Amino acid sequence: MADIEKYINRHKNINRGYRRLDVWKEAIELFALVKKKLNIMKSISFKTKAQIEDSGLSVPSNIAEGYSRRHLKETIQYNSVSLASLSENYTQIIALLASDDINEKWFEIYDKAHYSLENKLIKYQKSILTKLIKKEGWNTDFKISEMIETYGIKKEE
């Protein structure tokens, strides 16, 4: 797998904060694991491969979009979509196991990675729900400091 850390840690701004989330990073890793496997499989149709790729890519994409919207309720909604896509991806992969298109050894690797990601995503979702229940809101303090530092915008006195 390509070393994405060098890309994750550059060109930082207020919209790219999701890149620090372990859950997002694990979702990228799970997608890469599945994509590599699909690339070498000849026994399944293009349509099936596309559906599996789409559900896998939906997970980190929705985590990022929910985070970037910067509102707790929207983050919760997008995390819910990510969890649903993760379940969809698992169903597709286990169907390939049942049809003998993938072997148990590879499935065990996938299942371990999937389970870890699923639990982290559930925990992340609970943390956002807790913030909403406590009426904490989304912390946007760093936006102001970034605008001041990066763009030279001055605070009103």
C-alpha positions as CSV (number, residue, x, y, z in Angstrom):
1,M,0.0,0.0,0.0
2,A,1.2,3.5,-0.8
3,D,2.5,5.6,2.1
4,I,-0.4,8.0,2.4
5,E,0.8,9.5,5.7
6,K,3.1,11.9,3.8
7,Y,0.0,13.2,1.9
8,I,-2.2,13.3,5.0
9,N,0.2,15.4,6.9
10,R,0.6,18.2,4.4
11,H,-1.5,21.0,3.1
12,K,-3.5,21.3,6.3
13,N,-6.6,23.5,6.6
14,I,-9.9,23.7,8.4
15,N,-11.6,21.4,6.0
16,R,-9.1,18.6,6.1
17,G,-9.3,17.8,9.8
18,Y,-10.9,14.4,9.1
19,R,-7.5,13.2,8.0
20,R,-6.5,13.0,11.6
21,L,-9.3,10.5,12.5
22,D,-8.1,7.0,12.9
23,V,-11.5,5.8,11.7
24,W,-11.1,7.6,8.4
25,K,-7.6,6.2,8.0
26,E,-8.8,2.6,8.7
27,A,-11.6,3.1,6.3
28,I,-9.1,4.0,3.6
29,E,-7.0,0.9,4.5
30,L,-10.0,-1.4,4.3
31,F,-10.9,0.0,0.9
32,A,-7.3,-0.6,-0.3
33,L,-7.3,-4.1,1.0
34,V,-10.5,-5.0,-0.8
35,K,-9.6,-3.1,-4.0
36,K,-6.3,-5.0,-4.2
37,K,-8.2,-8.3,-3.9
38,L,-10.7,-7.4,-6.5
39,N,-8.0,-6.4,-8.9
40,I,-6.7,-9.9,-9.1
41,M,-10.1,-11.7,-9.2
42,K,-11.2,-12.9,-12.5
43,S,-14.2,-15.0,-11.4
44,I,-16.6,-12.2,-10.6
45,S,-18.4,-9.7,-12.9
46,F,-17.4,-6.1,-13.4
47,K,-20.8,-5.1,-12.0
48,T,-20.2,-7.0,-8.7
49,K,-16.7,-5.6,-8.4
50,A,-18.0,-2.1,-8.9
51,Q,-20.7,-2.5,-6.3
52,I,-18.2,-3.8,-3.8
53,E,-15.8,-0.9,-4.5
54,D,-18.6,1.6,-4.3
55,S,-19.7,0.4,-0.8
56,G,-16.1,0.3,0.4
57,L,-15.3,3.8,-0.9
58,S,-18.5,5.2,0.6
59,V,-17.2,4.6,4.1
60,P,-14.3,7.0,4.2
61,S,-16.0,9.4,1.8
62,N,-19.0,9.8,4.1
63,I,-16.8,10.1,7.2
64,A,-15.0,13.0,5.5
65,E,-18.1,14.7,4.2
66,G,-19.9,14.5,7.6
67,Y,-16.8,15.9,9.4
68,S,-16.4,18.7,6.8
69,R,-20.0,19.9,7.2
70,R,-19.0,20.9,10.8
71,H,-22.5,20.3,12.3
72,L,-23.1,17.5,14.8
73,K,-26.4,16.4,13.3
74,E,-25.0,16.2,9.8
75,T,-21.9,14.3,11.1
76,I,-24.2,11.8,12.8
77,Q,-26.2,11.3,9.5
78,Y,-23.1,10.8,7.4
79,N,-21.6,8.4,10.0
80,S,-24.8,6.5,9.8
81,V,-24.4,6.2,6.1
82,S,-20.8,5.1,6.6
83,L,-22.0,2.3,9.0
84,A,-24.6,1.2,6.5
85,S,-22.1,1.1,3.7
86,L,-19.7,-0.9,5.9
87,S,-22.5,-3.4,6.5
88,E,-23.2,-3.5,2.8
89,N,-19.5,-4.2,2.0
90,Y,-19.4,-7.0,4.6
91,T,-22.4,-8.6,3.1
92,Q,-20.9,-8.5,-0.4
93,I,-17.6,-9.9,0.8
94,I,-19.2,-12.7,2.8
95,A,-21.3,-13.6,-0.2
96,L,-18.1,-14.0,-2.2
97,L,-16.9,-16.3,0.6
98,A,-20.1,-18.3,0.4
99,S,-19.7,-18.7,-3.4
100,D,-16.0,-19.7,-3.0
101,D,-14.8,-16.7,-4.9
102,I,-12.5,-15.8,-2.0
103,N,-10.8,-18.1,0.5
104,E,-11.2,-18.2,4.2
105,K,-7.6,-17.0,4.9
106,W,-8.2,-13.7,3.0
107,F,-11.7,-13.4,4.6
108,E,-10.1,-13.6,8.1
109,I,-7.8,-10.7,7.3
110,Y,-10.7,-8.7,5.9
111,D,-13.0,-9.6,8.8
112,K,-10.5,-8.5,11.4
113,A,-9.9,-5.2,9.6
114,H,-13.7,-4.7,9.1
115,Y,-14.5,-5.5,12.8
116,S,-11.9,-3.0,14.0
117,L,-13.2,-0.3,11.7
118,E,-16.8,-1.0,12.6
119,N,-16.1,-0.7,16.3
120,K,-14.1,2.6,15.9
121,L,-16.9,4.0,13.7
122,I,-19.5,3.1,16.3
123,K,-17.4,4.7,19.1
124,Y,-16.9,7.8,17.0
125,Q,-20.6,8.0,16.3
126,K,-21.3,7.7,20.1
127,S,-18.9,10.5,20.8
128,I,-20.7,12.8,18.4
129,L,-24.1,11.8,19.8
130,T,-22.8,12.5,23.3
131,K,-21.7,16.0,22.2
132,L,-25.2,16.6,20.7
133,I,-27.0,15.4,23.8
134,K,-24.8,17.6,26.0
135,K,-25.4,20.5,23.6
136,E,-21.7,21.0,23.3
137,G,-21.8,21.9,19.6
138,W,-19.0,21.7,17.1
139,N,-15.8,23.3,18.3
140,T,-14.9,25.9,15.7
141,D,-12.4,27.9,17.7
142,F,-9.6,26.9,15.5
143,K,-11.3,28.4,12.5
144,I,-10.7,31.9,14.0
145,S,-7.1,31.3,14.8
146,E,-6.4,29.8,11.4
147,M,-8.0,32.8,9.7
148,I,-5.9,35.1,11.7
149,E,-2.7,33.2,11.2
150,T,-3.1,32.1,7.6
151,Y,-5.1,34.8,6.0
152,G,-4.0,37.8,8.1
153,I,-7.6,38.6,9.2
154,K,-7.7,40.6,12.4
155,K,-10.1,40.2,15.2
156,E,-12.5,43.0,15.8
157,E,-11.7,44.8,19.0
